[in-house]
């Protein structure tokens, strides 16, 4: 892509590709995330044309990397067929969990605008290069942010609750294969965590993430199995499977750089969670503005914030929607921004930019 492309006044073939793919168009969303998607789609079209040359008068078939939607592979379908399949996927209602106690009836389906955003984020994630890693190395993540705690203050009759922020900024070095545990450095010092039990969704390693399925249907069921077990009926949890699935995916994406194929699959799974909505404007803990997908649960909105141009995940935050002990409506009670990621040979080493 170059400035000449942007300066054209007539619709280009690339614009036509996007226009004919419901769920990948940008017209209804509040930012210009089309550039990486255009580049990805045209690379795929070029690959397909090289692999299966056609006479110059015929439009090449378009592939989206063999993504499976509802059991139908998109690989090898014509442009019109791809548009139809993606349109059906966006229009479908994915009843994976149903309404949870205390949630409104409209939470029974993800918002179409959020689904379209996650479609594009998934494509951008799939096109990203995989980090070159080997056993014995460490996945590095630097974050800044805060959480909030409540303390009881007794300086007035009857007492009152006071919210206070806690710095959650940290650098983490997580062993690629889990054999060396994790090192966490914060403003108060450095903690070394020895290897624990086997890796899991709640405590992954990079090698564990590589072993997870990238088919959205299989990954969806795996995530919901864990969510129902610990947060379903009879568990005593007030979180519920749908909210837990959304939180678990967000934690995975934020805490460790995942393989590109898995990141894309996680975003596609998130697009099927009931109650997911679009937040046009959101700001991360580093002060960067972006667009977010979110889910509301018990008066709080959990947001994943993305850069409006690159579609890269910037961070996450939880916002209270009503005035209360935690603060005024709109207060971010937790907020974490991803500042840097990379791979190092040893803990406490910072990767080169």
Secondary structure as UniProt FT lines:
FT   HELIX           3..7
FT   HELIX           13..19
FT   TURN            22..24
FT   TURN            27..28
FT   HELIX           34..51
FT   TURN            56..57
FT   TURN            65..66
FT   STRAND          68..69
FT   TURN            70..71
FT   STRAND          72..73
FT   TURN            75..76
FT   HELIX           79..91
FT   TURN            101..102
FT   HELIX           105..108
FT   HELIX           112..127
FT   TURN            135..136
FT   STRAND          138..153
FT   TURN            157..158
FT   STRAND          160..167
FT   STRAND          170..175
FT   TURN            179..180
FT   STRAND          182..186
FT   TURN            187..188
FT   STRAND          189..193
FT   TURN            201..202
FT   HELIX           206..211
FT   HELIX           216..231
FT   TURN            233..234
FT   HELIX           241..255
FT   HELIX           260..270
FT   TURN            271..272
FT   TURN            274..275
FT   STRAND          276..283
FT   TURN            285..286
FT   STRAND          289..297
FT   TURN            298..299
FT   STRAND          300..306
FT   TURN            308..310
FT   STRAND          313..320
FT   TURN            325..326
FT   TURN            329..330
FT   STRAND          332..344
FT   TURN            347..348
//
